[in-house]
Amino acid sequence: MHAHVAFSVALWFKTLLGGRSPGPGDRDLLEAYGRRRVHLGVPLTALLAAIRIGSQELWGAMVEVGLEEREVLEGLLTTVCPCLLGFFDQLAQSIGVAYVDEQQRQARWRESLRNELVCVVFSFPDDASGFRRACESLGLDSTMPRVALALDLAIPDILASRHESEVEQLVLAIARQLKLPTDDLVSAVHQGRLVIWVPAVRGESMLTTDRRMRTHAHSLVRAVSQVHGVGVGLMNEGAVGWATSVDEAFKALQAGRRRGDDPPVFLYSDQAVTDSVLGTDNVLRYLNSLLERISIEPELLSTLATYFDQGQHRKLTASALGIHPNTLNYRLARLEAILGAQLDDAGWISKLDLVIQLRRLSRHIGIPL
C-alpha cells in the first residue's frame, strides 16, 4: 500500500509538471493494482472511495497553502484544479475498469471450473482424482458430504441462455435463505431442473441432516416464489455420492408430483424403503404375491389401505369406509386368516404397508394385479 501511495504521488507530480496524461507504462501499473485488489477481496466501492478521499485530501492541502497567497490560490483554481480532476478521474477509470475486467475473468474461470466439476459428477463419477482436483480449484472440500436439492422452477424458458442471469439471481436468493455464502453452493441445470448441492455439517448424522434439509426446503418454497417444488436427496460424499443424491432428489420430486402431495417438498427418505424394494426382484415378487392374494377380495384391499391411512384406528377406519365397526373387524380378521398375518405385529404392519404403497404405484411400475 505504501509503495502504491508513493507511486501515485510521483505520478501526480509527473503529470502536473509534465502536462501530460499518465503513459501506457503507468496505466499498466495502475491496472495491475486494480486487479490485485480483486484477489485481496477489496470491494470496488471501497477502492473508489479511497481514490476520492485521496483527491480531497490533496486538494485540501494545496488550498491551505494557497490561502496564504492570492496569486498561488488563483493558479490552483485555474491551472492545478482542472489537472487534478482529470488525473484522479483517469486514476479511478484505469483502476476501476481493470478491477471489473479481472472480476469478470475470475467469474468466467470459476464458472469453467464449476462446469468441469459438474461434468465429472454426471459423466465420470468414478474419476475420484478429477473430482478432488476440481473441488480444490474452487476452494471446496472434496470430502465434505453434501445433499442434492432438485428444484422445479416457475421462470418461463429458464433453460434459455438469455435467462442465465435469472438462474444466478435465484441461486443468490437460495444462498441467502440457507444462510450460506454463494461460493459454498454448487449448482447446475440438469434435465430441466435446477440442482443445488448443499454442504452438510461435518460429523452430523444423516437423520439430523435430513430433518434440517426438510426445514430448509419448506423455507425455500415459502420465501422464493420461483420455486414450485423441491426434491431432497440423502447426504452423501464424493462424485458418486453427489450423483446418487441427485438421482434420489429427482425420484423424490417425481414421486411426490405423481401423488400430488402438498406442500411441494419431497424427501427421498420418505420413500427410500419402497425404492429399495423396487430394486430387489425377489422381495418384489414376494410382496406382489401378498397383493395378488388380497386382491381376490377387492373390498379387503380398500379396507387395508384405509386402515393404514387412518393410522390403524378402527373407529376412524369404519367411519371413513361408511361401514359398521363389526364389518370392519370381520374384514380385518379375514385378512389375517387369508395371509396368516397378525395386524398388531410390527413385521406384518411393515410388509402390508409396503404392499399398499406398491399397489398405489402399480400404474407406474407395472405390477400385475
Buried (B, 14 or more C-beta within 10 A) or exposed (E): EEEEEEBBEEBBEBBBEEEEEBEEEBBEBBBEBBBBBBEEEBEBEEBBEBBEEBBEEBBEEBBEEBEEEEEBBEBBEEEBBEBBEEBBEBBBEBBBBBBEBBBEEEEEEBEEBBEBBBBBBBEEBEBBEBBBBBBEBBEBBBEBBBBBBBBBBEBEEBEEEEBEEBBBEBBEBBBEBBEBEEEBBBBBBBEEBBBBBBBBEEEEEBEEBBEBBBEBBBBBBEEBEBBBBBBBBBBBBBBBBBBBBBBBBBBBBBBBBEEEEEEBBBBBBBBBEBEEBBEEEEBBEBBBEBBEBBEEEEEBBEBBBBBBEBEBEEEBBBBBBEBEEEBBEEBBEBBBEBBEBEBEEEEBBEBBBBBBBBBEBBEEEEBEE
